[in-house]
Amino acid sequence: MPELDRPPRLVRPTVVVRASFLAGERADRLAEGATDDWSRTLDDAARDFDAFVARVGAVRRRWGVPCSTFWYVSGEHYVGTLIIRHRLTPELAEAGGHIGYHVVTPWRRQGHATAMLAEGIAECRRLGLERVLLTCAAGNEPSRRVIQANGGVPDGRRRGGDRFWIAVRPQ
Ligand SMILES: CC(C)(COP(=O)(O)OP(=O)(O)OC[C@H]1O[C@@H](n2cnc3c(N)ncnc32)[C@H](O)[C@@H]1OP(=O)(O)O)[C@@H](O)C(=O)NCCC(=O)NCCS
């Protein structure tokens, strides 16, 4: 992968990264062998990226709660996605939590997810959250490290997933 000119930042979805978003997300879906809704969504996105960005950039109701989507971006390079669920449902309190994220494969193992989550927690502060729940599959060592590097305190395992709380400290 090319060197990034500057560290990525967590931003609202933007048309600037059209090519790298579609390439990165498609490659990961292909590697996962997925022919799922998301693959169809990516085809729709390629047809009208402006509309896609407007749709995913808005606060949307998913998992039964309002959610905000952010992209981790450096210049024209799309690195990953972070989603904040503004509150928990009983289901999300078991598995899912407040925040979900991924980094596209070529940019992994460079500290991006760790830094992206730190910025995501700053966004949670702006939303007025005082502590956030993160969950990850028991064997997901990279994600566990990302969460613990951001101060995640373990709170047991439910439905095969480890739960962690991160305090959102006032600035
Ligand atoms: C989990 C994920 C976001 C990590 O992204 P990343 O940018 O590679 O993470 P970082 O570079 O910040 O690495 C975090 C830690 O995990 C370690 N790590 C990363 N990939 C690893 C791997 N494949 N095996 C072992 N350790 C790994 C890093 O060395 C680092 O450890 P350290 O802090 O002790 O040095 C990424 O692998 C991913 O998108 N996975 C698929 C989606 C997913 O699992 N999302 C999380 C759902 S809860």
The ligand as a MOL file (V3000), in Angstrom:
LIG
                    3D

  0  0  0     0  0            999 V3000
M  V30 BEGIN CTAB
M  V30 COUNTS 48 50 0 0 0
M  V30 BEGIN ATOM
M  V30 1 C -9.9410 -6.0510 14.3020 0
M  V30 2 C -9.3870 -5.0450 13.3050 0
M  V30 3 C -10.3060 -3.8310 13.2490 0
M  V30 4 C -7.9710 -4.6100 13.7460 0
M  V30 5 O -7.5200 -3.6120 12.8480 0
M  V30 6 P -5.9560 -3.1950 12.7960 0
M  V30 7 O -5.9100 -1.8440 12.1570 0
M  V30 8 O -5.1800 -4.2800 12.1760 0
M  V30 9 O -5.5880 -3.0910 14.3360 0
M  V30 10 P -4.2630 -2.4660 14.9570 0
M  V30 11 O -3.2280 -2.3270 13.8790 0
M  V30 12 O -4.6550 -1.2480 15.7120 0
M  V30 13 O -3.7880 -3.6450 15.8880 0
M  V30 14 C -4.2990 -3.8520 17.1630 0
M  V30 15 C -3.5220 -4.9370 17.8450 0
M  V30 16 O -3.8790 -6.2090 17.2800 0
M  V30 17 C -2.7280 -6.8640 16.7970 0
M  V30 18 N -3.1050 -7.5510 15.5930 0
M  V30 19 C -3.6210 -7.0290 14.4750 0
M  V30 20 N -3.8830 -7.9920 13.5790 0
M  V30 21 C -3.5050 -9.1490 14.1710 0
M  V30 22 C -3.5460 -10.5030 13.7690 0
M  V30 23 N -4.0280 -10.8470 12.5690 0
M  V30 24 N -3.1050 -11.4400 14.6380 0
M  V30 25 C -2.6440 -11.1110 15.8570 0
M  V30 26 N -2.5970 -9.8370 16.3070 0
M  V30 27 C -3.0220 -8.8690 15.4670 0
M  V30 28 C -1.7170 -5.7620 16.5350 0
M  V30 29 O -0.3960 -6.2620 16.5670 0
M  V30 30 C -2.0050 -4.8470 17.6770 0
M  V30 31 O -1.4410 -5.3700 18.8570 0
M  V30 32 P -0.6130 -4.4590 19.8850 0
M  V30 33 O -1.5130 -3.2850 20.2120 0
M  V30 34 O -0.3680 -5.3400 21.0360 0
M  V30 35 O 0.5960 -4.0340 19.1320 0
M  V30 36 C -9.2730 -5.6620 11.8780 0
M  V30 37 O -8.5170 -6.8580 11.9660 0
M  V30 38 C -10.6160 -5.9590 11.2390 0
M  V30 39 O -11.2140 -5.0810 10.6080 0
M  V30 40 N -11.1140 -7.1730 11.4190 0
M  V30 41 C -12.4010 -7.6000 10.8550 0
M  V30 42 C -13.5660 -6.9030 11.5340 0
M  V30 43 C -13.5410 -7.0210 13.0390 0
M  V30 44 O -13.1490 -8.0430 13.5900 0
M  V30 45 N -13.9980 -5.9450 13.6890 0
M  V30 46 C -14.0970 -5.8940 15.1230 0
M  V30 47 C -15.4300 -6.4120 15.5460 0
M  V30 48 S -15.5610 -6.3730 17.3150 0
M  V30 END ATOM
M  V30 BEGIN BOND
M  V30 1 1 1 2
M  V30 2 1 2 3
M  V30 3 1 2 4
M  V30 4 1 2 36
M  V30 5 1 4 5
M  V30 6 1 5 6
M  V30 7 2 6 7
M  V30 8 1 6 8
M  V30 9 1 6 9
M  V30 10 1 9 10
M  V30 11 2 10 11
M  V30 12 1 10 12
M  V30 13 1 10 13
M  V30 14 1 13 14
M  V30 15 1 14 15
M  V30 16 1 15 16
M  V30 17 1 15 30
M  V30 18 1 16 17
M  V30 19 1 17 18
M  V30 20 1 17 28
M  V30 21 1 18 19
M  V30 22 1 18 27
M  V30 23 2 19 20
M  V30 24 1 20 21
M  V30 25 1 21 22
M  V30 26 2 21 27
M  V30 27 1 22 23
M  V30 28 2 22 24
M  V30 29 1 24 25
M  V30 30 2 25 26
M  V30 31 1 26 27
M  V30 32 1 28 29
M  V30 33 1 28 30
M  V30 34 1 30 31
M  V30 35 1 31 32
M  V30 36 2 32 33
M  V30 37 1 32 34
M  V30 38 1 32 35
M  V30 39 1 36 37
M  V30 40 1 36 38
M  V30 41 2 38 39
M  V30 42 1 38 40
M  V30 43 1 40 41
M  V30 44 1 41 42
M  V30 45 1 42 43
M  V30 46 2 43 44
M  V30 47 1 43 45
M  V30 48 1 45 46
M  V30 49 1 46 47
M  V30 50 1 47 48
M  V30 END BOND
M  V30 END CTAB
M  END
